[in-house]
Amino acid sequence: MSKARQDFTTGAITKHLLKTMGFMLLMMVFQTLYVLIDLYWVGRLGTSSVAAVGIAGNLMFVVLAFTQMLAVGTTTVVAHAIGRRDDAAARLSFNQSLSLSLACGVFFLVVALALRIRYAVSQSADPATALLAARYLLWFIPAMALQFPLVAMSAALRGAGNFKVGVAIGITTIVLNMLIAPVLIFGWLHAPAIGISGAAIASLVAILVGNVWLTLYFRREPVLSYSSAQWRPRVVEWRRMLAIGMPAGFDFAMLAVYLFIVYSVTRPFGAAAQAGFGIGMRIMQSGFMPVVALGMAVAPIAGQNFGARSASRVRHTFRDGALLGAGMMLLFFILCQAAAPQMISAFTADPAAVARGTEYLRMVSWSFVASGIIFVTGSMFQSMGNTVPSIATSLVRIVVVAVPVMILSRSPGFQLTTIWRLAVLSVWVQLAVALLLLRREFARRLHFADSTGTNEVRPAPAPGVTARMAAE
């Protein structure tokens, strides 16, 4: 096996998780710094600018829905191929993922640019915020379109156990973004001061650099190399990846729907309420980075062992991952309960925005431990090539929170705290459903001859998964 890749089918599972998570967490730390520093600079422009970036940032979850779908499918099929020692299949999956990502990126770019003004107006509390959001989106949308090929290439490397290259490139682009943003926002070093648009342009430049760098790397990759003959769309391969990844992308799509609803019902509460929620969301996203890194580590480790038909190691990966996820999120819960006002006030001087953001963080943090375990269960579904259960858990969550909010928001005396209470309830219900479905998947999918010597029977194909996928 290439030195750039790592074999997760042997050795201590916990050691693999911590080492792999460490690579990803390093990048996540820089990502967190970028999110918070970017928010700090935008916060200097005023409450409306913070609200505008939050509204524009909601579109990022639409992109995450598609890129997560692409990443999950790519990582899973590549990890299974690597686990079987089938380099030819891994190369084909990589090239097909790349062509699919380019098609999705172009489609998103065209549609999002056409709808950006209508979207900004529909979500903003006032015309000034809508104008700022539209300006930001003009540059942020192309940056998000470039995420598609970047995600596809990085996901293929993770499936092969190669985290170092993606992390190095990710850190470099994040640092580049952090350096460029204030220069363009405030006009430092004789650059033109272009305000909120400068933050979006910085993201565009950084993501473009990341794409070029990864493209050059893959030109010399021995296994996951470019092959123009394999770029022509193959419906079977695209369908195969989408069958695995679509349910995972659906989870982010539901989150995008949730955010759309929240910003819609918070419009009557003013820009300060939207700014407080936006800051709270960014802080929460930053605190979730460790479990995101953990989830990205769990998927290829469990996936390679599933491809190698080692049931005991797949179960072991979930056990250790769930304990790590719950422990990390417990620490974040304590931090939010103790220091929410201080964290919010670091990004805005508006007392109303601080109060709203503090209220949000302290209430929703009661669901953090459940969220940590949910990230791991989602990665386990991915690793076994059947993420259809993610659709069920996401639907449960959106039904519990979104439907009541849309109804109650029309009644007199409606308060934002109603949304946060329902959000907490929905996460715990989602966890209960996810654990039940994962237990069922373990019983159905892990009944094969374990490489450790356990005599078991072959699994029946899971619903929604092709026979070829089940055979892997």
C-alpha positions as CSV (number, residue, x, y, z in Angstrom):
1,M,0.0,0.0,0.0
2,S,1.2,3.5,-0.8
3,K,2.9,5.4,2.0
4,A,0.4,8.2,1.4
5,R,-2.4,5.8,2.3
6,Q,-3.1,4.1,5.6
7,D,-4.4,0.7,6.3
8,F,-7.1,0.8,9.0
9,T,-7.9,-2.9,8.8
10,T,-5.2,-3.8,11.4
11,G,-4.0,-2.2,14.6
12,A,-5.8,-0.6,17.5
13,I,-9.0,1.1,16.5
14,T,-8.7,3.8,19.2
15,K,-5.2,4.7,18.1
16,H,-6.5,5.0,14.5
17,L,-9.4,7.2,15.6
18,L,-7.2,9.5,17.6
19,K,-4.5,9.8,15.1
20,T,-6.8,10.3,12.1
21,M,-9.0,12.7,14.1
22,G,-5.9,14.6,15.1
23,F,-5.1,15.4,11.5
24,M,-8.6,16.5,10.8
25,L,-8.9,18.4,14.1
26,L,-5.8,20.4,13.3
27,M,-7.5,21.7,10.1
28,M,-10.7,22.2,12.1
29,V,-8.9,24.4,14.6
30,F,-7.8,26.7,11.8
31,Q,-11.3,26.5,10.4
32,T,-12.6,27.6,13.7
33,L,-10.2,30.4,13.9
34,Y,-11.2,31.6,10.5
35,V,-14.9,31.5,11.3
36,L,-14.4,33.5,14.5
37,I,-11.9,36.0,13.1
38,D,-14.0,36.6,10.0
39,L,-17.0,37.2,12.3
40,Y,-14.9,39.5,14.4
41,W,-14.0,41.7,11.4
42,V,-17.5,41.7,10.0
43,G,-18.8,42.6,13.4
44,R,-16.8,45.8,13.2
45,L,-19.0,46.8,10.3
46,G,-22.1,46.8,12.4
47,T,-25.2,44.7,13.3
48,S,-26.7,44.7,9.8
49,S,-23.4,43.3,8.3
50,V,-23.4,40.5,10.9
51,A,-27.0,39.7,10.1
52,A,-26.3,39.9,6.3
53,V,-23.4,37.4,6.6
54,G,-25.5,35.1,8.7
55,I,-28.3,35.1,6.0
56,A,-25.8,34.6,3.2
57,G,-24.2,31.8,5.3
58,N,-27.5,29.9,5.3
59,L,-26.9,29.2,1.6
60,M,-23.7,27.4,2.7
61,F,-25.9,24.7,4.2
62,V,-27.5,24.1,0.8
63,V,-24.0,23.7,-0.6
64,L,-23.1,21.4,2.3
65,A,-26.1,19.3,1.5
66,F,-24.8,18.6,-2.0
67,T,-21.1,18.4,-1.1
68,Q,-21.8,16.1,1.8
69,M,-23.7,13.9,-0.6
70,L,-20.8,13.9,-2.9
71,A,-18.2,13.4,-0.1
72,V,-20.0,10.6,1.6
73,G,-20.4,8.6,-1.7
74,T,-16.8,9.2,-2.7
75,T,-15.2,8.4,0.6
76,T,-17.3,5.2,1.0
77,V,-16.8,3.7,-2.4
78,V,-13.1,4.5,-2.4
79,A,-12.7,3.1,1.2
80,H,-14.4,-0.1,0.2
81,A,-12.2,-0.5,-2.8
82,I,-9.1,0.2,-0.8
83,G,-10.2,-2.3,1.8
84,R,-10.5,-4.9,-1.0
85,R,-7.1,-3.9,-2.4
86,D,-8.8,-3.0,-5.7
87,D,-6.9,0.1,-6.9
88,A,-8.5,0.1,-10.3
89,A,-12.0,0.5,-8.8
90,A,-10.7,3.2,-6.5
91,R,-9.3,5.1,-9.4
92,L,-12.6,4.9,-11.4
93,S,-14.6,6.1,-8.4
94,F,-12.3,9.1,-8.0
95,N,-12.5,10.2,-11.6
96,Q,-16.3,9.7,-11.7
97,S,-16.7,11.7,-8.5
98,L,-14.6,14.5,-10.0
99,S,-16.8,14.7,-13.1
100,L,-20.0,14.6,-11.0
101,S,-18.6,17.4,-8.8
102,L,-17.9,19.7,-11.7
103,A,-21.4,19.2,-13.1
104,C,-23.0,20.0,-9.7
105,G,-20.7,23.1,-9.2
106,V,-21.7,24.6,-12.5
107,F,-25.4,24.0,-11.9
108,F,-25.3,25.6,-8.4
109,L,-23.4,28.6,-9.7
110,V,-26.0,29.4,-12.4
111,V,-29.0,28.9,-10.2
112,A,-27.7,30.6,-7.1
113,L,-26.6,33.7,-9.0
114,A,-30.0,34.0,-10.7
115,L,-31.8,33.8,-7.3
116,R,-29.4,35.7,-5.0
117,I,-31.3,39.0,-4.8
118,R,-34.7,37.4,-4.3
119,Y,-33.2,35.2,-1.5
120,A,-31.6,38.1,0.2
121,V,-34.8,40.1,0.3
122,S,-36.9,37.2,1.5
123,Q,-34.6,36.5,4.5
124,S,-33.6,40.0,5.7
125,A,-35.3,42.0,8.4
126,D,-34.8,45.3,6.6
127,P,-33.7,46.7,3.1
128,A,-30.2,47.6,4.4
129,T,-29.5,44.1,5.5
130,A,-30.9,42.7,2.2
131,L,-28.5,45.0,0.2
132,L,-25.5,43.9,2.2
133,A,-26.4,40.2,1.9
134,A,-26.8,40.5,-1.9
135,R,-23.4,42.2,-2.2
136,Y,-21.8,39.4,-0.1
137,L,-23.5,36.7,-2.2
138,L,-22.2,38.0,-5.5
139,W,-18.7,36.8,-4.5
140,F,-19.6,34.1,-2.0
141,I,-21.6,32.0,-4.5
142,P,-18.7,31.5,-6.9
143,A,-16.6,30.5,-3.9
144,M,-19.2,27.9,-2.8
145,A,-19.3,26.6,-6.4
146,L,-15.6,25.8,-6.3
147,Q,-16.2,23.8,-3.1
148,F,-17.6,20.9,-5.2
149,P,-14.4,19.8,-6.9
150,L,-12.4,20.6,-3.7
151,V,-14.6,18.3,-1.6
152,A,-14.6,15.5,-4.2
153,M,-10.8,15.4,-4.3
154,S,-10.4,15.6,-0.5
155,A,-13.0,12.9,0.0
156,A,-11.2,10.5,-2.3
157,L,-8.0,11.0,-0.3
158,R,-9.8,10.4,3.0
159,G,-11.3,7.2,1.6
160,A,-7.7,6.0,0.9
161,G,-6.6,6.9,4.4
162,N,-4.6,9.9,3.3
163,F,-5.5,12.8,5.6
164,K,-2.2,14.7,5.6
165,V,-2.4,16.3,2.1
166,G,-6.0,17.5,2.6
167,V,-5.2,18.9,6.0
168,A,-2.1,20.7,4.8
169,I,-4.0,22.3,1.9
170,G,-7.0,23.1,4.1
171,I,-4.9,24.9,6.7
172,T,-3.0,26.9,4.1
173,T,-6.1,28.1,2.4
174,I,-7.7,29.0,5.7
175,V,-4.7,31.1,6.8
176,L,-4.7,32.8,3.4
177,N,-8.4,33.6,3.8
178,M,-7.7,35.1,7.3
179,L,-4.9,37.3,6.0
180,I,-6.7,38.6,2.9
181,A,-10.1,39.3,4.5
182,P,-9.2,42.3,6.7
183,V,-7.1,43.8,4.0
184,L,-10.0,43.9,1.6
185,I,-12.7,44.7,4.2
186,F,-10.9,47.8,5.6
187,G,-8.5,48.7,2.9
188,W,-5.2,47.9,4.6
189,L,-1.9,48.0,2.7
190,H,-3.3,50.5,0.2
191,A,-5.9,48.0,-1.0
192,P,-9.4,49.4,-1.7
193,A,-11.8,49.2,1.3
194,I,-14.8,47.2,-0.1
195,G,-16.5,46.3,3.2
196,I,-18.5,43.1,3.4
197,S,-17.7,42.1,-0.1
198,G,-14.0,41.8,0.9
199,A,-14.8,38.9,3.2
200,A,-16.4,37.0,0.4
201,I,-13.6,37.7,-2.1
202,A,-11.1,36.5,0.4
203,S,-13.0,33.2,0.6
204,L,-13.1,32.9,-3.2
205,V,-9.3,33.5,-3.6
206,A,-8.5,30.9,-0.9
207,I,-10.8,28.2,-2.3
208,L,-9.4,28.8,-5.8
209,V,-5.8,28.3,-4.5
210,G,-6.9,25.0,-2.7
211,N,-8.4,23.7,-6.0
212,V,-5.2,24.4,-8.0
213,W,-3.0,22.9,-5.3
214,L,-5.0,19.6,-5.1
215,T,-5.2,19.4,-8.9
216,L,-1.4,19.5,-9.1
217,Y,-1.1,16.9,-6.3
218,F,-3.3,14.4,-8.1
219,R,-1.2,14.7,-11.2
220,R,1.4,12.6,-9.4
221,E,-0.8,10.4,-7.2
222,P,0.0,6.7,-8.0
223,V,-3.5,5.2,-7.5
224,L,-6.0,8.0,-7.4
225,S,-4.7,9.6,-10.5
226,Y,-6.5,11.5,-13.3
227,S,-7.7,9.5,-16.3
228,S,-9.5,11.5,-18.9
229,A,-11.0,8.3,-20.3
230,Q,-12.9,7.9,-17.0
231,W,-14.3,11.4,-16.9
232,R,-17.2,10.7,-19.2
233,P,-20.3,10.4,-17.0
234,R,-21.2,6.8,-16.2
235,V,-24.7,6.6,-15.0
236,V,-24.1,3.4,-13.0
237,E,-21.2,4.9,-11.1
238,W,-22.9,8.2,-10.4
239,R,-26.1,6.4,-9.3
240,R,-23.9,4.2,-7.0
241,M,-22.3,7.2,-5.3
242,L,-25.5,9.2,-5.0
243,A,-27.4,6.2,-3.6
244,I,-24.9,6.2,-0.7
245,G,-24.5,9.9,-0.3
246,M,-27.9,11.3,-1.0
247,P,-29.4,10.5,2.4
248,A,-26.4,12.1,4.1
249,G,-26.9,15.2,2.0
250,F,-30.5,15.2,2.9
251,D,-29.5,15.7,6.5
252,F,-27.9,19.0,5.6
253,A,-30.8,19.9,3.3
254,M,-33.1,19.6,6.3
255,L,-30.7,21.8,8.3
256,A,-30.9,24.4,5.5
257,V,-34.7,24.2,5.7
258,Y,-34.6,24.7,9.4
259,L,-32.4,27.8,9.1
260,F,-34.6,29.2,6.4
261,I,-37.6,28.8,8.7
262,V,-35.8,30.4,11.7
263,Y,-34.7,33.4,9.7
264,S,-38.2,33.8,8.3
265,V,-39.9,33.8,11.7
266,T,-37.2,36.0,13.3
267,R,-37.7,38.8,10.8
268,P,-40.3,40.6,13.0
269,F,-37.8,40.6,15.9
270,G,-35.4,42.8,14.0
271,A,-31.8,42.7,12.8
272,A,-30.4,42.4,16.4
273,A,-32.2,39.1,16.9
274,Q,-31.0,37.8,13.6
275,A,-27.4,39.0,14.4
276,G,-27.5,37.3,17.8
277,F,-28.7,34.1,16.3
278,G,-26.1,34.3,13.5
279,I,-23.3,34.8,16.0
280,G,-24.6,32.0,18.2
281,M,-24.8,29.7,15.2
282,R,-21.2,30.5,14.2
283,I,-19.9,29.8,17.8
284,M,-21.9,26.6,17.9
285,Q,-20.4,25.5,14.5
286,S,-17.0,26.3,15.8
287,G,-17.5,24.2,18.9
288,F,-18.8,21.3,16.8
289,M,-15.5,21.1,14.8
290,P,-14.0,18.4,17.0
291,V,-17.0,16.0,16.4
292,V,-17.0,16.9,12.7
293,A,-13.4,15.8,12.7
294,L,-14.3,12.7,14.6
295,G,-17.0,11.8,12.1
296,M,-14.6,12.2,9.2
297,A,-12.2,9.9,11.0
298,V,-14.9,7.3,11.8
299,A,-16.2,6.9,8.3
300,P,-13.0,5.7,6.5
301,I,-11.9,3.6,9.4
302,A,-15.2,1.7,9.7
303,G,-15.5,1.7,5.9
304,Q,-12.2,0.0,5.3
305,N,-13.0,-2.6,8.0
306,F,-16.4,-3.2,6.4
307,G,-14.8,-3.7,3.1
308,A,-12.4,-6.1,4.7
309,R,-15.4,-7.9,6.3
310,S,-14.3,-7.4,9.9
311,A,-17.6,-7.0,11.8
312,S,-16.0,-6.8,15.3
313,R,-13.7,-3.9,14.2
314,V,-16.7,-2.0,12.7
315,R,-18.6,-2.3,16.0
316,H,-15.5,-1.3,18.0
317,T,-15.1,1.8,15.9
318,F,-18.7,2.9,16.7
319,R,-18.2,2.3,20.5
320,D,-15.0,4.3,20.8
321,G,-16.3,7.0,18.4
322,A,-19.5,7.5,20.4
323,L,-17.7,7.8,23.7
324,L,-15.3,10.4,22.3
325,G,-18.1,12.4,20.7
326,A,-20.2,12.5,23.8
327,G,-17.2,13.5,26.0
328,M,-16.1,16.4,23.7
329,M,-19.6,17.8,23.4
330,L,-20.1,17.6,27.2
331,L,-17.1,20.0,27.6
332,F,-18.6,22.4,25.0
333,F,-22.0,22.3,26.8
334,I,-20.3,23.4,30.1
335,L,-18.5,26.2,28.3
336,C,-21.7,27.6,26.7
337,Q,-23.5,27.5,30.1
338,A,-20.7,29.3,31.9
339,A,-19.4,31.8,29.3
340,A,-22.1,32.4,26.6
341,P,-22.4,36.2,27.2
342,Q,-18.6,36.7,27.0
343,M,-18.4,34.7,23.8
344,I,-21.2,36.6,22.1
345,S,-20.0,40.1,23.2
346,A,-16.6,39.4,21.6
347,F,-18.3,39.8,18.2
348,T,-20.9,42.6,18.8
349,A,-21.4,45.6,21.1
350,D,-25.2,45.6,20.6
351,P,-26.8,44.6,24.0
352,A,-29.9,43.3,22.3
353,A,-27.8,41.0,20.0
354,V,-25.7,39.8,23.0
355,A,-28.9,39.0,24.9
356,R,-30.4,37.0,22.0
357,G,-27.2,35.2,21.3
358,T,-26.7,34.2,24.9
359,E,-30.3,33.0,25.2
360,Y,-29.8,30.8,22.1
361,L,-26.5,29.2,23.1
362,R,-27.5,28.4,26.7
363,M,-30.7,26.7,25.5
364,V,-29.6,24.8,22.5
365,S,-26.4,23.5,24.3
366,W,-28.6,21.0,26.2
367,S,-28.7,19.0,22.9
368,F,-24.9,19.0,22.3
369,V,-24.1,15.6,23.8
370,A,-26.8,14.0,21.7
371,S,-25.4,15.8,18.6
372,G,-22.0,14.4,19.2
373,I,-23.3,10.8,19.1
374,I,-25.5,11.6,16.1
375,F,-22.4,12.6,14.1
376,V,-20.8,9.2,14.8
377,T,-24.0,7.2,14.0
378,G,-24.2,9.1,10.7
379,S,-20.6,8.1,9.9
380,M,-21.4,4.5,10.7
381,F,-24.3,4.4,8.3
382,Q,-21.9,5.9,5.7
383,S,-19.2,3.4,6.3
384,M,-21.6,0.5,5.6
385,G,-22.7,2.0,2.4
386,N,-26.3,2.6,3.5
387,T,-27.1,6.1,4.6
388,V,-30.9,5.8,4.0
389,P,-31.5,5.7,7.8
390,S,-30.2,9.2,7.9
391,I,-33.3,10.3,5.9
392,A,-35.5,8.9,8.6
393,T,-33.7,10.6,11.5
394,S,-33.5,13.9,9.6
395,L,-37.3,13.8,8.9
396,V,-38.0,13.1,12.5
397,R,-36.0,16.1,13.6
398,I,-37.5,18.5,11.0
399,V,-41.1,17.4,11.8
400,V,-40.6,17.8,15.6
401,V,-39.2,21.4,15.3
402,A,-40.2,23.0,12.0
403,V,-43.9,22.1,11.8
404,P,-44.8,23.4,15.3
405,V,-42.7,26.6,14.8
406,M,-44.5,27.4,11.5
407,I,-47.8,27.0,13.3
408,L,-47.0,28.8,16.6
409,S,-45.2,31.7,14.9
410,R,-48.6,33.0,13.8
411,S,-50.0,33.1,17.3
412,P,-49.9,36.2,19.6
413,G,-47.1,36.2,22.1
414,F,-44.8,33.9,20.1
415,Q,-41.2,33.9,21.5
416,L,-37.9,32.8,20.0
417,T,-37.3,30.5,23.1
418,T,-40.1,28.3,21.7
419,I,-37.9,27.5,18.7
420,W,-34.9,26.7,20.8
421,R,-36.8,24.4,23.1
422,L,-38.3,22.5,20.2
423,A,-34.8,22.3,18.6
424,V,-33.4,20.6,21.8
425,L,-36.2,18.1,21.9
426,S,-35.8,17.3,18.2
427,V,-32.1,16.4,18.6
428,W,-32.7,13.9,21.4
429,V,-35.6,12.3,19.6
430,Q,-33.3,12.1,16.5
431,L,-30.6,10.4,18.6
432,A,-33.1,7.7,19.9
433,V,-34.3,6.9,16.3
434,A,-30.7,6.9,15.0
435,L,-29.5,4.4,17.6
436,L,-32.4,2.1,17.0
437,L,-31.8,2.1,13.2
438,L,-28.0,1.6,13.7
439,R,-28.7,-1.4,15.9
440,R,-30.9,-2.8,13.1
441,E,-28.2,-2.1,10.5
442,F,-25.5,-3.9,12.6
443,A,-27.8,-6.9,12.8
444,R,-28.5,-7.0,9.1
445,R,-25.2,-5.8,7.5
446,L,-22.5,-7.3,9.8
447,H,-23.4,-11.0,9.4
448,F,-20.5,-12.1,7.3
449,A,-17.4,-14.1,7.8
450,D,-15.3,-11.8,10.1
451,S,-11.7,-11.6,9.1
452,T,-10.9,-12.3,12.7
453,G,-12.3,-15.8,12.3
454,T,-15.9,-15.5,13.3
455,N,-18.2,-17.7,11.3
456,E,-21.1,-15.7,10.1
457,V,-23.4,-15.6,7.1
458,R,-23.4,-13.0,4.3
459,P,-25.7,-10.0,4.7
460,A,-28.8,-9.4,2.7
461,P,-28.7,-6.1,0.7
462,A,-30.1,-3.2,2.6
463,P,-33.1,-1.3,1.2
464,G,-32.1,1.3,-1.4
465,V,-28.6,-0.2,-1.9
466,T,-27.6,-2.0,-5.0
467,A,-26.4,-5.6,-5.0
468,R,-23.0,-4.5,-6.0
469,M,-22.8,-2.1,-3.0
470,A,-24.0,-4.9,-0.7
471,A,-21.3,-7.2,-2.0
472,E,-18.7,-4.7,-0.8
